[in-house]
Amino acid sequence: MKSKSFDILLYVYLAITIFSYYEGYKYFRLAAPGKTDFMAYAVCWSFCCALNLLLFIRRAGYLRFLHMTMRKVDKLSGRKFEQYLAAQFRHLGYRVKETGGSHDYGADLLLKKRREIIVVQAKRYEKNVSLSAVQEAAGAVACYGADRAMVVTNSRFTKSARTLARQNDVELWGREEIIEKFGIAK
């Protein structure tokens, strides 16, 4: 597993942002009326600055998800929990596609790794997850042409959900599994 403590890419984005801002400002100050060369440079550097600032903010948000404690995960909304899982699975080396919306056919995330496609049903619950989540995930396998299915929750599963998952070959990750696999603090 990759280290979560230091991210060089975040600081590269920040350095390029600062440098781009400086260069853009320098050319803007040099631009005199009628000298479009310097103004074009200023616009290019300003665009570069804006783009890297956006990448920096995106990366910082991604890293925020990687450093969450279980207590903070429990407070996320359903949508934010899906984004949290996407960040964690990316960190584990999966390519992740968020299906989004209410018409996702039982899959909130599609994971790809070494030609294997996995559908993930994400459930951020306070109570135990019932068998309906397992049914949705099992149905999503055929819909998305996946190889297997997973249901991931911050909670636990009912006995009937575990039984149905075993019968349909659906992998269940409860609270203990995500703490272990994602390496999160309780």
Secondary structure as the mmCIF struct_conf table of DSSP 4:
data_model
#
loop_
_struct_conf.conf_type_id
_struct_conf.id
_struct_conf.beg_label_comp_id
_struct_conf.beg_label_asym_id
_struct_conf.beg_label_seq_id
_struct_conf.end_label_comp_id
_struct_conf.end_label_asym_id
_struct_conf.end_label_seq_id
BEND BEND1 LYS A 4 SER A 5
HELX_RH_AL_P HELX_RH_AL_P1 ILE A 8 LEU A 30
TURN_TY1_P TURN_TY1_P1 PRO A 33 GLY A 34
HELX_RH_AL_P HELX_RH_AL_P2 THR A 36 LEU A 66
TURN_TY1_P TURN_TY1_P2 HIS A 67 HIS A 67
HELX_RH_AL_P HELX_RH_AL_P3 MET A 70 ASP A 74
TURN_TY1_P TURN_TY1_P3 LYS A 75 LYS A 75
BEND BEND2 LEU A 76 LEU A 76
HELX_RH_AL_P HELX_RH_AL_P4 GLY A 78 HIS A 91
TURN_TY1_P TURN_TY1_P4 LEU A 92 GLY A 93
STRN STRN1 ARG A 95 GLU A 98
BEND BEND3 GLY A 101 SER A 102
BEND BEND4 ASP A 104 ASP A 104
TURN_TY1_P TURN_TY1_P5 TYR A 105 GLY A 106
BEND BEND5 ASP A 108 ASP A 108
STRN STRN2 LEU A 109 LYS A 113
TURN_TY1_P TURN_TY1_P6 ARG A 114 ARG A 115
STRN STRN3 GLU A 116 LYS A 123
BEND BEND6 GLU A 126 LYS A 127
STRN STRN4 VAL A 129 VAL A 129
HELX_RH_AL_P HELX_RH_AL_P5 LEU A 131 TYR A 144
TURN_TY1_P TURN_TY1_P7 GLY A 145 GLY A 145
BEND BEND7 ASP A 147 ASP A 147
STRN STRN5 ARG A 148 THR A 153
BEND BEND8 ASN A 154 SER A 155
STRN STRN6 PHE A 157 PHE A 157
HELX_RH_AL_P HELX_RH_AL_P6 LYS A 159 ASN A 168
TURN_TY1_P TURN_TY1_P8 ASP A 169 ASP A 169
STRN STRN7 VAL A 170 TRP A 173
HELX_RH_AL_P HELX_RH_AL_P7 ARG A 175 PHE A 182
TURN_TY1_P TURN_TY1_P9 GLY A 183 GLY A 183
#
